[in-house]
Structures are given as C-alpha cells and as structure tokens.
Amino acid sequence: MIRETIITTVSAENDVHIAPMGVAIEGDVHVIAPFRPSTTLDNLRANPVAVVNYTDDVRVFAGCLTGRRDWPTRPATRVAGVVLEQSLAHAELEVARVEEDEVRPRFHCVAVHAETHAPFRGFNRAQAAVVEAAILVSRLHMLPLEKIKREIAYLEIAVGKTAGPAEAEAWGWLMERIVEFERQATEGKRA
Ligand SMILES: Cc1cc2nc3c(=O)[nH]c(=O)nc-3n(C[C@H](O)[C@H](O)[C@H](O)COP(=O)(O)O)c2cc1C
C-alpha cells in the first residue's frame, strides 16, 4: 500500500525541504524511496529523520511541483524535523535501515511519534485528480506529451464537477506548468 504524502526533511545546514512522496506502509515500517538525485535523499542521509504529513490541501502537492515550496511548518514533537501546518495528521520517523539502489534507494523508517490534528472529511474526486496530474507533471520529461494531455483531459472532468477553490487553484498551477513545458518544447524544436 502506498500513500501519497508530503515528506518534510531537514538538511545538514538546517534548511527545511518539502516534497510530495509516495510512502509504502509495510506493517510498522514506512518506506521512503527518493530517486537519485534529490534533496530529500541528501537530507535523509545528512539527518536521518523525516516527518510524513497527511494533508488534503492539494495545493501543497501542486505547489511543490511548480516552484511554490514555501509552505508553513512548525517544529516536530520527537524528532529534529518539522510538521507541515496543513497536515490533518503526521508521523515522525527515524531511518532504521537504508536499502541502497543505483536509481532509487529505499529508506526503511520507524514511526516514533504520531499526532492527529483535524478530521478526515471524505473523498473528493478533484483532490485525487490534482494528485494524479501532479504525478504527470513530475514526469513531463519522461512521458510523451500527447499521453499526458489525454490523461489531463479525463482528469479535468472531475475537477470541473467537484473542485473547491483550493483544488481549482492547484489545478491552475499544474496546467500553467504543462502549457509552459509545451511552449519551451515547441521553441526548442524551432531553434
Ligand atoms: C504524488 C506524488 C508522489 C511522488 N512520489 C515520489 C517518490 O516516491 N519518490 C521521488 O523521488 N519522487 C516522487 N515524486 C516527485 C517528487 O515530489 C519531486 O520530483 C521532488 O522534486 C523530489 O525531489 P526533491 O527531494 O529534490 O525535491 C512524487 C510526486 C508526486 C506529485
């Protein structure tokens, strides 16, 4: 089972980093698997703790992928990390073991503390669509643009029918990013 979460980590220089990551839950163990190279990977090596933030504010997912990484945080309770203010719940993790890999090392973490801050308010299709679109945006350089645009056209139906203001804003940021990517690709071809 993989949950789509916001992982907060801290560098050796104490800089906070916020990134959307899938976390595989295997019993009590949380596995974080950042691709090389990434700041999350560097931070987990320098400071082997993380906070897994569960949020329904999809602007954080879309924002991190579109250059809007400055989300409010507060100090964690047990580990030397930070909690995302928008989290409905969070768990504080310590890295127990690293499974090295050329492409994607796997950090096996144990939860040493967990807190709930706000209730779960039910599923929203637009939130799911924004998370899917954010994944597509994170793969703009890897997937054919036509495939991405086809999937976006389908996801847009749920956004049109069920989004609130936060989901609509997040969707807008992702669509701007795709338009910009396409413009640059077209210009690149002409040059
Ligand atoms: C829902 C979602 C899940 C993601 N899961 C992962 C992941 O498990 N590993 C990863 O390396 N990147 C993942 N990404 C992409 C990263 O968030 C993005 O590339 C990010 O910039 C990571 O690099 P960084 O630590 O240097 O910021 C995910 C993106 C989204 C939207």
The ligand as an ORCA input file, in Angstrom:
! r2SCAN-3c Opt
* xyz 0 1
  C       2.013     12.320     -5.540
  C       3.493     12.354     -5.824
  C       4.305     11.311     -5.374
  C       5.681     11.324     -5.597
  N       6.462     10.307     -5.115
  C       7.796     10.351     -5.292
  C       8.629      9.330     -4.749
  O       8.164      8.379     -4.120
  N       9.978      9.451     -4.952
  C      10.520     10.512     -5.639
  O      11.744     10.589     -5.773
  N       9.753     11.474     -6.166
  C       8.412     11.429     -6.008
  N       7.637     12.416     -6.548
  C       8.264     13.529     -7.275
  C       8.881     14.477     -6.285
  O       7.947     15.090     -5.433
  C       9.659     15.611     -6.969
  O      10.435     15.117     -8.022
  C      10.509     16.273     -5.964
  O      11.035     17.425     -6.522
  C      11.579     15.342     -5.346
  O      12.834     15.839     -5.412
  P      13.481     16.744     -4.253
  O      13.560     15.974     -2.982
  O      14.797     17.118     -4.830
  O      12.546     17.931     -4.126
  C       6.254     12.411     -6.324
  C       5.437     13.446     -6.792
  C       4.071     13.420     -6.557
  C       3.221     14.546     -7.065
*
